[in-house]
Amino acid sequence: MYRTKIIEIDENEPFKNDLLNRKGYADNLTAIVNKINQPFVMSINSSWGTGKTTFLKMWKCQLDNEDEFKTLYFNAWECDDSDDPLLAMLTNLESLIDNPEEKRTFKNVIKYAKPLLKASVPIATRILTQGVIDISKINLEENIEKSLLEIAEKTGSLEYESFKARNKYRELLSEALEDYQKKIDKRIIFFIDELDRCRPSFAIELLERVKHLFSIEGYVFVLAMDGNQLTSSINSLYGEKLDSHGYLKRFIDFEFSIPSPNVKEFINFRVNSSTFMGLLPQNHLIWSIFITLIEHKKVSLRDIHKIFNFP
């Protein structure tokens, strides 16, 4: 099977093999990030197969060469089999921290995040309800209305206390994340890739986690996605009548769409990055005919990408 070659990223010169000339976009986005002094979520929007992930990794590597940033990369699609995006994110984040002192500081983040995980809620509820509601002492036949009100009052009190506890843990988690950022004294840039390929429910929950739990100064989230695909996922979850674009804007502070390369540039890019180059030279007549047909039929970049990956 013919496979696309992975573009090598030079750590010292990240955009050295950038065949789509996108370094300028990275420079402009870095300038924006440098001016932000508040919690910030940015989206990098581009269709599938147009080099979005490669651009993201090149930009990440470029930021790694600057002392004021600490970057983290999270492939959301690889983790969407997890029940809770927060667990997947924190596990990934912790694994990328190799400095022993940073790891010690990060332990508090994990400590206060654990009670907020979805899996912990039913366990906590069972612990809270032990001995508080004794069904055997409630005679439903005697006065069913009074008994049901008694149950409702006790369960309501538990829900109230649970809600207060979760809010307290959110505050403690925010404080731990702030402390971690201050300890390393760098702006933390969290790249989240392949968001549009995730299960709709996982993608939405991840966005909610980012917005509500990581809305902290010093943290910047960069979401790489196909906006059209993600809005379709939102509609599949909440119905076609929902304004999915408006809903998405609730989570994103700044949107940047990578301009699509023209067909000729894209084909040249795919020729250079695939095993086809070994079969036919780039200046071969067949490429001219191929480009003409592609332009005439208005084939999408995604389909061109598929053509170059046929067996």
C-alpha positions as CSV (number, residue, x, y, z in Angstrom):
1,M,0.0,0.0,0.0
2,Y,1.2,3.5,-0.9
3,R,1.4,5.6,2.3
4,T,1.9,9.3,2.9
5,K,5.3,10.1,4.3
6,I,5.3,11.9,7.6
7,I,6.8,15.3,7.2
8,E,9.9,15.7,9.4
9,I,9.9,18.6,11.7
10,D,13.3,20.1,12.4
11,E,13.4,21.1,16.1
12,N,15.8,24.0,15.4
13,E,13.9,25.1,12.2
14,P,10.3,23.8,12.5
15,F,9.1,25.2,9.2
16,K,12.0,24.0,7.2
17,N,9.9,21.4,5.4
18,D,6.8,23.6,5.3
19,L,5.7,23.1,1.6
20,L,2.6,25.2,2.1
21,N,4.4,28.3,3.2
22,R,2.5,28.7,6.5
23,K,5.2,30.0,8.8
24,G,3.7,33.5,8.4
25,Y,0.5,32.3,10.0
26,A,2.3,30.8,12.9
27,D,4.2,34.1,13.4
28,N,1.0,36.1,13.4
29,L,-0.7,33.7,15.8
30,T,2.3,33.8,18.2
31,A,2.0,37.6,18.2
32,I,-1.7,37.3,19.2
33,V,-0.9,34.9,22.0
34,N,1.9,37.2,23.3
35,K,-0.6,40.0,23.7
36,I,-3.2,37.9,25.6
37,N,-3.3,38.4,29.4
38,Q,-6.5,36.4,30.1
39,P,-7.9,32.9,29.7
40,F,-8.1,32.3,26.0
41,V,-9.4,29.7,23.6
42,M,-8.4,29.8,19.9
43,S,-9.6,27.6,17.1
44,I,-7.6,26.7,14.1
45,N,-10.1,25.8,11.4
46,S,-9.3,23.9,8.3
47,S,-10.8,21.0,6.3
48,W,-9.6,17.5,6.8
49,G,-6.5,16.6,4.8
50,T,-5.2,20.1,4.4
51,G,-2.1,19.8,6.7
52,K,-3.8,21.2,9.8
53,T,-2.0,18.7,12.2
54,T,1.3,19.3,10.6
55,F,0.9,23.1,10.9
56,L,-0.1,22.7,14.6
57,K,3.0,20.6,15.4
58,M,5.3,22.9,13.5
59,W,3.9,25.9,15.4
60,K,4.2,24.0,18.7
61,C,7.8,23.2,18.0
62,Q,8.4,26.9,17.1
63,L,6.9,28.0,20.5
64,D,9.1,25.3,22.3
65,N,12.1,27.3,21.1
66,E,11.0,30.3,23.0
67,D,11.6,30.5,26.8
68,E,8.2,32.1,27.8
69,F,6.1,29.2,26.6
70,K,5.4,25.6,27.8
71,T,3.4,23.7,25.2
72,L,1.4,20.5,25.5
73,Y,-0.2,18.5,22.7
74,F,-3.3,16.4,23.1
75,N,-4.9,14.2,20.3
76,A,-8.5,14.2,21.4
77,W,-9.5,11.5,18.9
78,E,-7.1,9.0,20.3
79,C,-8.7,9.4,23.7
80,D,-12.4,9.6,22.9
81,D,-13.0,6.1,24.2
82,S,-12.7,7.6,27.7
83,D,-15.8,8.4,29.6
84,D,-14.5,11.7,30.9
85,P,-12.4,14.2,28.8
86,L,-11.0,15.7,32.0
87,L,-9.4,12.3,32.9
88,A,-7.9,12.0,29.4
89,M,-6.6,15.5,29.4
90,L,-5.0,15.4,32.8
91,T,-3.5,12.0,32.2
92,N,-2.0,13.3,29.0
93,L,-0.8,16.5,30.6
94,E,0.9,14.7,33.5
95,S,2.7,12.3,31.1
96,L,4.3,15.3,29.3
97,I,5.8,16.8,32.4
98,D,9.3,15.4,32.8
99,N,10.7,17.9,35.3
100,P,10.5,16.3,38.9
101,E,9.8,19.7,40.6
102,E,7.0,20.4,38.1
103,K,5.5,16.9,38.7
104,R,5.4,17.5,42.4
105,T,3.5,20.8,41.9
106,F,1.2,19.1,39.4
107,K,0.1,16.5,42.0
108,N,-2.2,19.1,43.6
109,V,-3.9,19.6,40.2
110,I,-4.6,15.8,40.0
111,K,-5.7,15.8,43.7
112,Y,-8.4,18.4,43.2
113,A,-9.5,17.2,39.8
114,K,-10.3,13.6,40.9
115,P,-13.5,14.6,42.7
116,L,-14.7,16.3,39.6
117,L,-14.4,13.2,37.4
118,K,-17.7,11.7,36.3
119,A,-16.8,8.3,37.6
120,S,-16.4,9.8,41.1
121,V,-20.0,11.2,41.3
122,P,-21.9,7.9,41.8
123,I,-19.3,6.7,44.3
124,A,-19.5,9.9,46.3
125,T,-23.3,9.7,46.2
126,R,-23.3,6.2,47.7
127,I,-21.0,7.3,50.5
128,L,-23.1,10.3,51.2
129,T,-26.3,8.4,51.3
130,Q,-25.1,5.6,53.6
131,G,-27.0,5.9,56.9
132,V,-28.8,9.1,55.8
133,I,-31.8,7.5,54.1
134,D,-33.0,4.3,55.7
135,I,-35.8,3.1,53.5
136,S,-36.8,0.3,56.0
137,K,-37.8,3.1,58.5
138,I,-40.2,4.7,56.0
139,N,-43.7,3.2,55.9
140,L,-45.0,4.1,52.5
141,E,-48.4,2.5,53.1
142,E,-49.0,4.6,56.2
143,N,-48.6,8.0,54.6
144,I,-47.1,7.8,51.1
145,E,-47.2,11.5,50.5
146,K,-45.4,12.4,53.7
147,S,-42.9,9.6,53.1
148,L,-42.1,10.8,49.6
149,L,-41.6,14.3,50.8
150,E,-39.2,13.1,53.4
151,I,-37.1,11.2,50.8
152,A,-37.2,14.2,48.5
153,E,-36.0,16.5,51.3
154,K,-33.1,14.2,52.3
155,T,-32.0,13.5,48.7
156,G,-32.3,17.2,47.9
157,S,-30.1,18.1,50.8
158,L,-27.5,15.6,49.6
159,E,-27.6,17.0,46.1
160,Y,-27.2,20.5,47.5
161,E,-24.2,19.5,49.6
162,S,-22.7,17.6,46.6
163,F,-23.1,20.7,44.4
164,K,-21.3,22.9,47.0
165,A,-18.5,20.3,47.3
166,R,-18.0,20.2,43.6
167,N,-17.9,24.0,43.4
168,K,-15.3,24.0,46.1
169,Y,-13.2,21.5,44.3
170,R,-13.5,23.6,41.1
171,E,-12.0,26.5,43.1
172,L,-9.2,24.4,44.5
173,L,-8.4,23.0,41.0
174,S,-8.2,26.5,39.6
175,E,-5.9,27.5,42.4
176,A,-3.7,24.5,41.8
177,L,-3.5,25.2,38.1
178,E,-2.7,28.8,38.8
179,D,0.0,27.7,41.2
180,Y,1.5,25.3,38.7
181,Q,1.6,28.1,36.0
182,K,3.3,30.5,38.4
183,K,5.8,27.9,39.5
184,I,7.0,27.3,36.0
185,D,6.6,31.0,35.1
186,K,5.6,30.3,31.6
187,R,2.5,30.8,29.5
188,I,0.9,27.3,29.0
189,I,-0.3,26.6,25.4
190,F,-2.4,23.5,25.3
191,F,-2.9,22.2,21.7
192,I,-6.0,20.0,21.2
193,D,-6.0,18.2,17.9
194,E,-8.6,16.1,15.9
195,L,-11.5,17.5,17.9
196,D,-13.9,17.2,15.0
197,R,-13.2,13.4,14.6
198,C,-14.3,12.6,18.2
199,R,-17.6,11.2,19.3
200,P,-20.0,14.2,19.4
201,S,-20.7,13.9,23.2
202,F,-17.0,13.6,24.0
203,A,-16.1,16.7,21.8
204,I,-18.8,18.8,23.5
205,E,-17.9,17.7,27.0
206,L,-14.2,18.5,26.3
207,L,-15.1,22.0,25.2
208,E,-17.2,22.4,28.4
209,R,-14.3,21.2,30.5
210,V,-11.9,23.6,28.9
211,K,-14.2,26.6,29.2
212,H,-15.4,26.0,32.8
213,L,-12.3,24.4,34.5
214,F,-9.4,25.9,32.6
215,S,-10.6,29.5,32.4
216,I,-7.5,30.7,34.1
217,E,-5.0,33.4,33.3
218,G,-1.8,32.1,31.8
219,Y,-3.5,29.2,29.9
220,V,-4.2,29.3,26.2
221,F,-6.0,26.5,24.4
222,V,-5.6,26.0,20.7
223,L,-8.3,23.8,19.1
224,A,-7.5,22.3,15.7
225,M,-10.7,21.3,13.9
226,D,-12.9,21.2,10.8
227,G,-15.5,23.7,12.0
228,N,-18.2,22.4,9.6
229,Q,-17.7,18.8,10.8
230,L,-17.8,19.9,14.4
231,T,-21.0,21.9,14.0
232,S,-22.6,18.8,12.3
233,S,-21.6,16.8,15.4
234,I,-23.3,19.4,17.6
235,N,-26.5,19.2,15.6
236,S,-26.5,15.4,15.7
237,L,-26.4,15.7,19.5
238,Y,-28.8,18.6,20.1
239,G,-30.9,18.6,16.9
240,E,-30.8,20.4,13.5
241,K,-32.7,23.4,14.9
242,L,-29.9,24.4,17.1
243,D,-27.7,27.3,16.0
244,S,-24.5,25.2,16.2
245,H,-22.2,28.0,15.0
246,G,-23.5,30.2,17.7
247,Y,-23.2,27.5,20.3
248,L,-19.6,26.8,19.3
249,K,-18.8,30.5,19.7
250,R,-19.6,30.2,23.4
251,F,-16.4,28.2,23.9
252,I,-14.1,30.0,21.4
253,D,-12.7,33.5,21.9
254,F,-10.8,33.7,18.5
255,E,-11.3,31.8,15.3
256,F,-8.6,31.5,12.7
257,S,-9.2,29.7,9.4
258,I,-6.1,28.5,7.5
259,P,-6.5,29.6,3.9
260,S,-6.7,26.5,1.7
261,P,-3.9,26.1,-0.8
262,N,-4.9,26.1,-4.4
263,V,-5.2,22.8,-6.2
264,K,-1.8,23.0,-8.0
265,E,0.0,23.7,-4.7
266,F,-1.8,21.0,-2.9
267,I,-1.1,18.4,-5.5
268,N,2.5,19.3,-5.6
269,F,2.5,19.0,-1.8
270,R,1.0,15.5,-1.9
271,V,3.3,14.4,-4.8
272,N,6.3,15.5,-2.7
273,S,5.1,13.8,0.5
274,S,4.0,10.5,-1.0
275,T,5.7,7.5,-2.6
276,F,4.3,8.5,-5.9
277,M,7.3,10.8,-6.4
278,G,9.4,7.6,-6.9
279,L,7.1,6.4,-9.7
280,L,6.5,9.6,-11.7
281,P,8.6,12.8,-11.7
282,Q,6.8,15.9,-10.6
283,N,7.1,17.4,-14.1
284,H,5.6,14.4,-15.8
285,L,2.8,15.2,-18.3
286,I,0.4,13.0,-16.3
287,W,0.4,15.5,-13.5
288,S,-0.6,18.4,-15.8
289,I,-3.5,16.2,-17.1
290,F,-4.4,15.2,-13.5
291,I,-4.5,18.8,-12.3
292,T,-6.6,19.9,-15.3
293,L,-9.2,17.1,-14.5
294,I,-9.2,17.9,-10.8
295,E,-9.8,21.6,-11.5
296,H,-12.5,20.9,-14.0
297,K,-14.4,18.5,-11.7
298,K,-13.9,20.8,-8.7
299,V,-12.6,17.9,-6.6
300,S,-12.3,18.7,-2.9
301,L,-8.9,18.8,-1.2
302,R,-10.1,15.9,1.0
303,D,-10.8,13.7,-2.0
304,I,-7.4,14.6,-3.5
305,H,-5.9,13.5,-0.3
306,K,-7.7,10.2,-0.5
307,I,-6.5,9.7,-4.1
308,F,-2.9,9.8,-3.0
309,N,-3.6,7.2,-0.4
310,F,-5.1,4.5,-2.5
311,P,-3.7,1.0,-2.2
